[in-house]
Amino acid sequence: QVVFVAGQSEAEVVLAVVADDTPEEDELFEFVLTGVVQGDPQLGTAPLAPPSTPLTVAANDFPYGVLGLQPAQLQISEASGTGWVYIERTGGAVGSVACT
């Protein structure tokens, strides 16, 4: 509950965000003020605008993964004519990922 006393013009609400191990995209919420009691019946009411705002919790766990090359350094002999580079996807496997 947030209560504004006479003369107070701002208040702070602390939102706790708990990190998890599940790779996911940004999470979207709506922060809504509810149960608002406005003003003093003897003095009138104060308008409430807007009563909500979008809230985004940004992903920090690379839901699409991180691409890396294995081995990190490659040496190919001209005589062999062929070499292999492996692309490794770690840290998330949501959706399709392409590279060139």
A tleap script that builds the chain and sets N, CA, C and O, in Angstrom:
source leaprc.protein.ff14SB
mol = sequence {
  NGLN VAL VAL PHE VAL ALA GLY GLN SER GLU
  ALA GLU VAL VAL LEU ALA VAL VAL ALA ASP
  ASP THR PRO GLU GLU ASP GLU LEU PHE GLU
  PHE VAL LEU THR GLY VAL VAL GLN GLY ASP
  PRO GLN LEU GLY THR ALA PRO LEU ALA PRO
  PRO SER THR PRO LEU THR VAL ALA ALA ASN
  ASP PHE PRO TYR GLY VAL LEU GLY LEU GLN
  PRO ALA GLN LEU GLN ILE SER GLU ALA SER
  GLY THR GLY TRP VAL TYR ILE GLU ARG THR
  GLY GLY ALA VAL GLY SER VAL ALA CYS CTHR
}
set mol.1.N position { 0.852 -1.168 0.000 }
set mol.1.CA position { 0.000 0.000 0.000 }
set mol.1.C position { 0.898 1.231 0.000 }
set mol.1.O position { 1.905 1.288 0.706 }
set mol.2.N position { 0.514 2.206 -0.801 }
set mol.2.CA position { 1.224 3.472 -0.864 }
set mol.2.C position { 0.268 4.556 -0.403 }
set mol.2.O position { -0.855 4.658 -0.897 }
set mol.3.N position { 0.713 5.355 0.535 }
set mol.3.CA position { -0.105 6.450 1.052 }
set mol.3.C position { 0.675 7.740 0.880 }
set mol.3.O position { 1.829 7.836 1.298 }
set mol.4.N position { 0.047 8.726 0.265 }
set mol.4.CA position { 0.635 10.051 0.137 }
set mol.4.C position { 0.075 10.930 1.246 }
set mol.4.O position { -1.138 11.100 1.374 }
set mol.5.N position { 0.974 11.479 2.040 }
set mol.5.CA position { 0.547 12.408 3.084 }
set mol.5.C position { 0.522 13.810 2.490 }
set mol.5.O position { 1.055 14.036 1.404 }
set mol.6.N position { -0.082 14.731 3.186 }
set mol.6.CA position { -0.170 16.115 2.718 }
set mol.6.C position { 1.226 16.643 2.393 }
set mol.6.O position { 2.140 16.538 3.210 }
set mol.7.N position { 1.386 17.213 1.194 }
set mol.7.CA position { 2.669 17.782 0.768 }
set mol.7.C position { 3.591 16.810 0.062 }
set mol.7.O position { 4.585 17.232 -0.528 }
set mol.8.N position { 3.293 15.519 0.104 }
set mol.8.CA position { 4.134 14.509 -0.552 }
set mol.8.C position { 3.767 14.426 -2.030 }
set mol.8.O position { 2.586 14.369 -2.373 }
set mol.9.N position { 4.786 14.417 -2.918 }
set mol.9.CA position { 4.514 14.387 -4.356 }
set mol.9.C position { 5.016 13.131 -5.049 }
set mol.9.O position { 4.675 12.924 -6.214 }
set mol.10.N position { 5.809 12.276 -4.401 }
set mol.10.CA position { 6.253 11.015 -5.000 }
set mol.10.C position { 6.370 9.937 -3.945 }
set mol.10.O position { 6.514 10.201 -2.752 }
set mol.11.N position { 6.303 8.706 -4.436 }
set mol.11.CA position { 6.505 7.545 -3.576 }
set mol.11.C position { 7.221 6.490 -4.404 }
set mol.11.O position { 7.153 6.509 -5.633 }
set mol.12.N position { 7.893 5.589 -3.747 }
set mol.12.CA position { 8.667 4.547 -4.429 }
set mol.12.C position { 8.077 3.184 -4.114 }
set mol.12.O position { 7.731 2.887 -2.970 }
set mol.13.N position { 7.968 2.356 -5.153 }
set mol.13.CA position { 7.544 0.970 -4.988 }
set mol.13.C position { 8.717 0.106 -5.437 }
set mol.13.O position { 9.208 0.268 -6.554 }
set mol.14.N position { 9.162 -0.791 -4.602 }
set mol.14.CA position { 10.284 -1.664 -4.933 }
set mol.14.C position { 9.727 -2.969 -5.498 }
set mol.14.O position { 8.895 -3.624 -4.870 }
set mol.15.N position { 10.196 -3.338 -6.691 }
set mol.15.CA position { 9.786 -4.585 -7.333 }
set mol.15.C position { 10.954 -5.557 -7.287 }
set mol.15.O position { 12.038 -5.242 -7.776 }
set mol.16.N position { 10.751 -6.714 -6.716 }
set mol.16.CA position { 11.801 -7.727 -6.647 }
set mol.16.C position { 11.690 -8.641 -7.862 }
set mol.16.O position { 10.622 -9.189 -8.137 }
set mol.17.N position { 12.787 -8.804 -8.585 }
set mol.17.CA position { 12.840 -9.685 -9.746 }
set mol.17.C position { 13.805 -10.815 -9.412 }
set mol.17.O position { 14.959 -10.573 -9.055 }
set mol.18.N position { 13.332 -12.031 -9.527 }
set mol.18.CA position { 14.143 -13.195 -9.182 }
set mol.18.C position { 14.610 -13.875 -10.468 }
set mol.18.O position { 13.789 -14.275 -11.293 }
set mol.19.N position { 15.913 -14.004 -10.638 }
set mol.19.CA position { 16.477 -14.675 -11.813 }
set mol.19.C position { 16.219 -16.176 -11.721 }
set mol.19.O position { 16.223 -16.759 -10.637 }
set mol.20.N position { 15.994 -16.786 -12.880 }
set mol.20.CA position { 15.819 -18.230 -12.918 }
set mol.20.C position { 16.765 -18.810 -13.965 }
set mol.20.O position { 17.468 -18.072 -14.655 }
set mol.21.N position { 16.775 -20.125 -14.076 }
set mol.21.CA position { 17.680 -20.802 -15.014 }
set mol.21.C position { 17.010 -21.142 -16.334 }
set mol.21.O position { 17.615 -21.804 -17.177 }
set mol.22.N position { 15.777 -20.704 -16.528 }
set mol.22.CA position { 15.054 -21.025 -17.751 }
set mol.22.C position { 15.277 -19.928 -18.788 }
set mol.22.O position { 14.869 -18.788 -18.568 }
set mol.23.N position { 15.920 -20.252 -19.919 }
set mol.23.CA position { 16.090 -19.239 -20.959 }
set mol.23.C position { 14.720 -18.798 -21.477 }
set mol.23.O position { 13.888 -19.623 -21.854 }
set mol.24.N position { 14.506 -17.500 -21.487 }
set mol.24.CA position { 13.221 -16.973 -21.920 }
set mol.24.C position { 13.401 -15.579 -22.501 }
set mol.24.O position { 14.429 -14.935 -22.294 }
set mol.25.N position { 12.399 -15.127 -23.221 }
set mol.25.CA position { 12.431 -13.797 -23.797 }
set mol.25.C position { 12.022 -12.774 -22.739 }
set mol.25.O position { 11.687 -13.132 -21.610 }
set mol.26.N position { 12.055 -11.483 -23.125 }
set mol.26.CA position { 11.593 -10.442 -22.217 }
set mol.26.C position { 10.200 -10.800 -21.713 }
set mol.26.O position { 9.389 -11.364 -22.447 }
set mol.27.N position { 9.935 -10.471 -20.466 }
set mol.27.CA position { 8.618 -10.719 -19.889 }
set mol.27.C position { 7.883 -9.389 -19.774 }
set mol.27.O position { 8.425 -8.418 -19.245 }
set mol.28.N position { 6.654 -9.347 -20.270 }
set mol.28.CA position { 5.865 -8.122 -20.293 }
set mol.28.C position { 4.737 -8.200 -19.280 }
set mol.28.O position { 4.021 -9.199 -19.203 }
set mol.29.N position { 4.587 -7.135 -18.506 }
set mol.29.CA position { 3.543 -7.041 -17.501 }
set mol.29.C position { 2.886 -5.672 -17.597 }
set mol.29.O position { 3.363 -4.789 -18.309 }
set mol.30.N position { 1.825 -5.513 -16.896 }
set mol.30.CA position { 1.177 -4.212 -16.754 }
set mol.30.C position { 1.183 -3.895 -15.269 }
set mol.30.O position { 0.650 -4.663 -14.468 }
set mol.31.N position { 1.783 -2.768 -14.894 }
set mol.31.CA position { 1.799 -2.327 -13.498 }
set mol.31.C position { 0.560 -1.461 -13.311 }
set mol.31.O position { 0.433 -0.407 -13.933 }
set mol.32.N position { -0.359 -1.912 -12.444 }
set mol.32.CA position { -1.660 -1.265 -12.322 }
set mol.32.C position { -1.891 -0.808 -10.884 }
set mol.32.O position { -1.636 -1.549 -9.935 }
set mol.33.N position { -2.373 0.410 -10.742 }
set mol.33.CA position { -2.801 0.912 -9.433 }
set mol.33.C position { -4.258 0.513 -9.256 }
set mol.33.O position { -5.099 0.803 -10.107 }
set mol.34.N position { -4.546 -0.150 -8.153 }
set mol.34.CA position { -5.925 -0.583 -7.892 }
set mol.34.C position { -6.347 -0.116 -6.506 }
set mol.34.O position { -5.512 0.251 -5.679 }
set mol.35.N position { -7.623 -0.134 -6.271 }
set mol.35.CA position { -8.139 0.234 -4.953 }
set mol.35.C position { -7.781 1.645 -4.564 }
set mol.35.O position { -7.545 1.928 -3.389 }
set mol.36.N position { -7.736 2.541 -5.542 }
set mol.36.CA position { -7.323 3.915 -5.274 }
set mol.36.C position { -8.452 4.685 -4.605 }
set mol.36.O position { -9.587 4.695 -5.081 }
set mol.37.N position { -8.120 5.323 -3.504 }
set mol.37.CA position { -9.047 6.229 -2.833 }
set mol.37.C position { -8.490 7.620 -3.087 }
set mol.37.O position { -7.398 7.960 -2.633 }
set mol.38.N position { -9.251 8.410 -3.811 }
set mol.38.CA position { -8.750 9.714 -4.244 }
set mol.38.C position { -9.308 10.844 -3.397 }
set mol.38.O position { -10.515 10.935 -3.170 }
set mol.39.N position { -8.431 11.683 -2.945 }
set mol.39.CA position { -8.828 12.941 -2.330 }
set mol.39.C position { -9.607 12.824 -1.028 }
set mol.39.O position { -9.712 11.752 -0.432 }
set mol.40.N position { -10.127 13.916 -0.627 }
set mol.40.CA position { -10.914 14.059 0.596 }
set mol.40.C position { -12.335 14.430 0.166 }
set mol.40.O position { -12.516 15.393 -0.580 }
set mol.41.N position { -13.336 13.693 0.618 }
set mol.41.CA position { -14.705 13.983 0.182 }
set mol.41.C position { -15.107 15.441 0.393 }
set mol.41.O position { -15.941 15.962 -0.347 }
set mol.42.N position { -14.531 16.100 1.383 }
set mol.42.CA position { -14.890 17.488 1.645 }
set mol.42.C position { -14.175 18.449 0.682 }
set mol.42.O position { -14.649 19.562 0.453 }
set mol.43.N position { -13.032 18.018 0.119 }
set mol.43.CA position { -12.248 18.902 -0.747 }
set mol.43.C position { -12.371 18.545 -2.223 }
set mol.43.O position { -11.937 19.322 -3.074 }
set mol.44.N position { -12.941 17.407 -2.545 }
set mol.44.CA position { -13.017 16.960 -3.933 }
set mol.44.C position { -12.028 15.833 -4.169 }
set mol.44.O position { -11.397 15.343 -3.232 }
set mol.45.N position { -11.893 15.424 -5.426 }
set mol.45.CA position { -11.015 14.304 -5.732 }
set mol.45.C position { -9.929 14.727 -6.708 }
set mol.45.O position { -10.080 15.708 -7.436 }
set mol.46.N position { -8.843 13.985 -6.714 }
set mol.46.CA position { -7.735 14.204 -7.652 }
set mol.46.C position { -7.860 13.182 -8.763 }
set mol.46.O position { -8.077 12.003 -8.483 }
set mol.47.N position { -7.729 13.602 -10.036 }
set mol.47.CA position { -7.812 12.619 -11.131 }
set mol.47.C position { -6.637 11.650 -11.104 }
set mol.47.O position { -5.554 11.989 -10.629 }
set mol.48.N position { -6.852 10.464 -11.609 }
set mol.48.CA position { -5.828 9.434 -11.676 }
set mol.48.C position { -5.550 9.155 -13.141 }
set mol.48.O position { -6.376 8.558 -13.831 }
set mol.49.N position { -4.374 9.592 -13.624 }
set mol.49.CA position { -4.058 9.397 -15.042 }
set mol.49.C position { -2.566 9.188 -15.209 }
set mol.49.O position { -1.803 10.018 -14.714 }
set mol.50.N position { -2.104 8.167 -15.853 }
set mol.50.CA position { -2.863 6.948 -16.141 }
set mol.50.C position { -2.782 6.002 -14.947 }
set mol.50.O position { -1.848 6.115 -14.153 }
set mol.51.N position { -3.719 5.081 -14.793 }
set mol.51.CA position { -3.697 4.165 -13.653 }
set mol.51.C position { -2.788 2.953 -13.856 }
set mol.51.O position { -2.632 2.133 -12.951 }
set mol.52.N position { -2.185 2.841 -15.056 }
set mol.52.CA position { -1.305 1.690 -15.301 }
set mol.52.C position { -0.193 2.089 -16.255 }
set mol.52.O position { -0.271 3.112 -16.936 }
set mol.53.N position { 0.842 1.264 -16.290 }
set mol.53.CA position { 1.960 1.476 -17.208 }
set mol.53.C position { 2.562 0.122 -17.572 }
set mol.53.O position { 2.579 -0.785 -16.739 }
set mol.54.N position { 3.055 -0.029 -18.802 }
set mol.54.CA position { 3.702 -1.292 -19.164 }
set mol.54.C position { 5.008 -1.471 -18.388 }
set mol.54.O position { 5.687 -0.497 -18.063 }
set mol.55.N position { 5.342 -2.707 -18.103 }
set mol.55.CA position { 6.571 -3.048 -17.385 }
set mol.55.C position { 7.231 -4.214 -18.107 }
set mol.55.O position { 6.597 -5.246 -18.327 }
set mol.56.N position { 8.487 -4.058 -18.473 }
set mol.56.CA position { 9.226 -5.122 -19.152 }
set mol.56.C position { 10.370 -5.583 -18.270 }
set mol.56.O position { 11.175 -4.771 -17.812 }
set mol.57.N position { 10.444 -6.881 -18.033 }
set mol.57.CA position { 11.598 -7.477 -17.357 }
set mol.57.C position { 12.471 -8.033 -18.478 }
set mol.57.O position { 12.113 -9.015 -19.128 }
set mol.58.N position { 13.617 -7.395 -18.696 }
set mol.58.CA position { 14.494 -7.767 -19.809 }
set mol.58.C position { 15.168 -9.114 -19.546 }
set mol.58.O position { 15.644 -9.384 -18.443 }
set mol.59.N position { 15.195 -9.943 -20.575 }
set mol.59.CA position { 15.857 -11.246 -20.477 }
set mol.59.C position { 17.352 -11.042 -20.273 }
set mol.59.O position { 17.953 -10.152 -20.875 }
set mol.60.N position { 17.935 -11.851 -19.439 }
set mol.60.CA position { 19.376 -11.770 -19.203 }
set mol.60.C position { 20.049 -13.119 -19.426 }
set mol.60.O position { 21.197 -13.326 -19.031 }
set mol.61.N position { 19.324 -14.030 -20.060 }
set mol.61.CA position { 19.842 -15.391 -20.150 }
set mol.61.C position { 19.900 -15.927 -21.580 }
set mol.61.O position { 19.921 -17.142 -21.778 }
set mol.62.N position { 19.927 -15.040 -22.581 }
set mol.62.CA position { 20.109 -15.423 -23.984 }
set mol.62.C position { 19.190 -16.571 -24.392 }
set mol.62.O position { 19.663 -17.686 -24.614 }
set mol.63.N position { 17.874 -16.317 -24.497 }
set mol.63.CA position { 16.936 -17.399 -24.797 }
set mol.63.C position { 17.217 -18.100 -26.119 }
set mol.63.O position { 16.875 -19.272 -26.278 }
set mol.64.N position { 17.835 -17.405 -27.071 }
set mol.64.CA position { 18.133 -18.031 -28.357 }
set mol.64.C position { 19.519 -18.671 -28.368 }
set mol.64.O position { 19.949 -19.220 -29.382 }
set mol.65.N position { 20.203 -18.596 -27.246 }
set mol.65.CA position { 21.517 -19.209 -27.142 }
set mol.65.C position { 22.633 -18.284 -27.589 }
set mol.65.O position { 22.397 -17.174 -28.067 }
set mol.66.N position { 23.830 -18.761 -27.425 }
set mol.66.CA position { 25.040 -18.066 -27.843 }
set mol.66.C position { 25.766 -19.008 -28.794 }
set mol.66.O position { 26.013 -20.169 -28.467 }
set mol.67.N position { 26.102 -18.497 -29.968 }
set mol.67.CA position { 26.807 -19.326 -30.951 }
set mol.67.C position { 28.302 -19.135 -30.798 }
set mol.67.O position { 28.784 -18.015 -30.626 }
set mol.68.N position { 29.022 -20.226 -30.860 }
set mol.68.CA position { 30.479 -20.195 -30.773 }
set mol.68.C position { 31.083 -21.203 -31.732 }
set mol.68.O position { 30.425 -22.156 -32.151 }
set mol.69.N position { 32.326 -20.982 -32.068 }
set mol.69.CA position { 33.029 -21.880 -32.994 }
set mol.69.C position { 33.950 -22.810 -32.227 }
set mol.69.O position { 34.612 -22.402 -31.273 }
set mol.70.N position { 33.987 -24.066 -32.654 }
set mol.70.CA position { 34.873 -25.066 -32.065 }
set mol.70.C position { 35.643 -25.736 -33.192 }
set mol.70.O position { 34.999 -26.174 -34.145 }
set mol.71.N position { 36.904 -25.846 -33.166 }
set mol.71.CA position { 37.793 -25.264 -32.170 }
set mol.71.C position { 37.900 -23.756 -32.355 }
set mol.71.O position { 37.573 -23.222 -33.414 }
set mol.72.N position { 38.362 -23.080 -31.307 }
set mol.72.CA position { 38.460 -21.625 -31.352 }
set mol.72.C position { 39.493 -21.166 -32.373 }
set mol.72.O position { 39.379 -20.072 -32.924 }
set mol.73.N position { 40.488 -21.987 -32.622 }
set mol.73.CA position { 41.503 -21.675 -33.626 }
set mol.73.C position { 41.641 -22.891 -34.531 }
set mol.73.O position { 41.737 -24.019 -34.048 }
set mol.74.N position { 41.650 -22.667 -35.836 }
set mol.74.CA position { 41.644 -23.764 -36.791 }
set mol.74.C position { 42.832 -23.642 -37.720 }
set mol.74.O position { 43.145 -22.558 -38.212 }
set mol.75.N position { 43.479 -24.743 -37.951 }
set mol.75.CA position { 44.590 -24.788 -38.901 }
set mol.75.C position { 44.350 -25.967 -39.840 }
set mol.75.O position { 44.153 -27.098 -39.397 }
set mol.76.N position { 44.371 -25.688 -41.136 }
set mol.76.CA position { 44.131 -26.726 -42.136 }
set mol.76.C position { 45.347 -26.811 -43.045 }
set mol.76.O position { 45.869 -25.797 -43.509 }
set mol.77.N position { 45.780 -28.018 -43.286 }
set mol.77.CA position { 46.897 -28.246 -44.197 }
set mol.77.C position { 46.391 -28.145 -45.635 }
set mol.77.O position { 45.316 -28.655 -45.951 }
set mol.78.N position { 47.163 -27.488 -46.511 }
set mol.78.CA position { 46.794 -27.424 -47.923 }
set mol.78.C position { 46.673 -28.819 -48.522 }
set mol.78.O position { 45.855 -29.052 -49.412 }
set mol.79.N position { 47.475 -29.724 -48.040 }
set mol.79.CA position { 47.470 -31.082 -48.578 }
set mol.79.C position { 46.157 -31.810 -48.273 }
set mol.79.O position { 45.705 -32.631 -49.072 }
set mol.80.N position { 45.543 -31.513 -47.125 }
set mol.80.CA position { 44.309 -32.228 -46.773 }
set mol.80.C position { 43.124 -31.708 -47.587 }
set mol.80.O position { 42.232 -32.478 -47.943 }
set mol.81.N position { 43.111 -30.423 -47.880 }
set mol.81.CA position { 42.047 -29.851 -48.692 }
set mol.81.C position { 40.701 -29.687 -47.984 }
set mol.81.O position { 39.796 -29.057 -48.532 }
set mol.82.N position { 40.554 -30.232 -46.803 }
set mol.82.CA position { 39.277 -30.158 -46.099 }
set mol.82.C position { 39.517 -29.918 -44.613 }
set mol.82.O position { 40.444 -30.472 -44.020 }
set mol.83.N position { 38.674 -29.091 -44.030 }
set mol.83.CA position { 38.714 -28.866 -42.588 }
set mol.83.C position { 37.292 -28.716 -42.080 }
set mol.83.O position { 36.384 -28.401 -42.849 }
set mol.84.N position { 37.098 -28.937 -40.812 }
set mol.84.CA position { 35.770 -28.866 -40.225 }
set mol.84.C position { 35.749 -27.836 -39.111 }
set mol.84.O position { 36.644 -27.784 -38.267 }
set mol.85.N position { 34.725 -27.033 -39.127 }
set mol.85.CA position { 34.469 -26.089 -38.041 }
set mol.85.C position { 33.080 -26.413 -37.507 }
set mol.85.O position { 32.128 -26.523 -38.280 }
set mol.86.N position { 32.960 -26.563 -36.220 }
set mol.86.CA position { 31.675 -26.869 -35.603 }
set mol.86.C position { 31.126 -25.601 -34.951 }
set mol.86.O position { 31.858 -24.873 -34.279 }
set mol.87.N position { 29.851 -25.346 -35.150 }
set mol.87.CA position { 29.177 -24.217 -34.518 }
set mol.87.C position { 28.385 -24.776 -33.345 }
set mol.87.O position { 27.540 -25.655 -33.512 }
set mol.88.N position { 28.666 -24.263 -32.177 }
set mol.88.CA position { 28.029 -24.758 -30.959 }
set mol.88.C position { 27.049 -23.707 -30.430 }
set mol.88.O position { 27.375 -22.522 -30.352 }
set mol.89.N position { 25.855 -24.155 -30.072 }
set mol.89.CA position { 24.826 -23.280 -29.499 }
set mol.89.C position { 24.679 -23.635 -28.027 }
set mol.89.O position { 24.318 -24.762 -27.687 }
set mol.90.N position { 24.957 -22.676 -27.159 }
set mol.90.CA position { 24.874 -22.925 -25.718 }
set mol.90.C position { 24.001 -21.859 -25.054 }
set mol.90.O position { 23.806 -20.774 -25.601 }
set mol.91.N position { 23.491 -22.178 -23.892 }
set mol.91.CA position { 22.796 -21.202 -23.068 }
set mol.91.C position { 21.346 -20.940 -23.424 }
set mol.91.O position { 20.733 -20.054 -22.828 }
set mol.92.N position { 20.776 -21.660 -24.357 }
set mol.92.CA position { 19.370 -21.458 -24.707 }
set mol.92.C position { 19.075 -22.072 -26.047 }
set mol.92.O position { 19.943 -22.103 -26.919 }
set mol.93.N position { 17.872 -22.559 -26.232 }
set mol.93.CA position { 17.506 -23.218 -27.484 }
set mol.93.C position { 16.083 -22.842 -27.908 }
set mol.93.O position { 15.377 -23.655 -28.503 }
set mol.94.N position { 15.666 -21.614 -27.601 }
set mol.94.CA position { 14.342 -21.152 -27.984 }
set mol.94.C position { 14.350 -20.760 -29.452 }
set mol.94.O position { 15.203 -19.978 -29.870 }
set mol.95.N position { 13.444 -21.271 -30.224 }
set mol.95.CA position { 13.290 -20.835 -31.616 }
set mol.95.C position { 14.449 -21.192 -32.506 }
set mol.95.O position { 15.394 -21.868 -32.101 }
set mol.96.N position { 14.351 -20.717 -33.739 }
set mol.96.CA position { 15.375 -20.969 -34.759 }
set mol.96.C position { 16.406 -19.848 -34.752 }
set mol.96.O position { 16.082 -18.696 -34.464 }
set mol.97.N position { 17.636 -20.192 -35.067 }
set mol.97.CA position { 18.731 -19.239 -35.182 }
set mol.97.C position { 19.484 -19.559 -36.444 }
set mol.97.O position { 19.738 -20.728 -36.735 }
set mol.98.N position { 19.851 -18.533 -37.208 }
set mol.98.CA position { 20.611 -18.728 -38.444 }
set mol.98.C position { 21.846 -17.848 -38.420 }
set mol.98.O position { 21.848 -16.790 -37.790 }
set mol.99.N position { 22.891 -18.275 -39.100 }
set mol.99.CA position { 24.099 -17.467 -39.230 }
set mol.99.C position { 24.680 -17.707 -40.613 }
set mol.99.O position { 24.395 -18.722 -41.249 }
set mol.100.N position { 25.492 -16.771 -41.073 }
set mol.100.CA position { 26.159 -16.921 -42.378 }
set mol.100.C position { 27.634 -16.686 -42.220 }
set mol.100.O position { 28.380 -16.764 -43.196 }
savepdb mol mol.pdb
quit
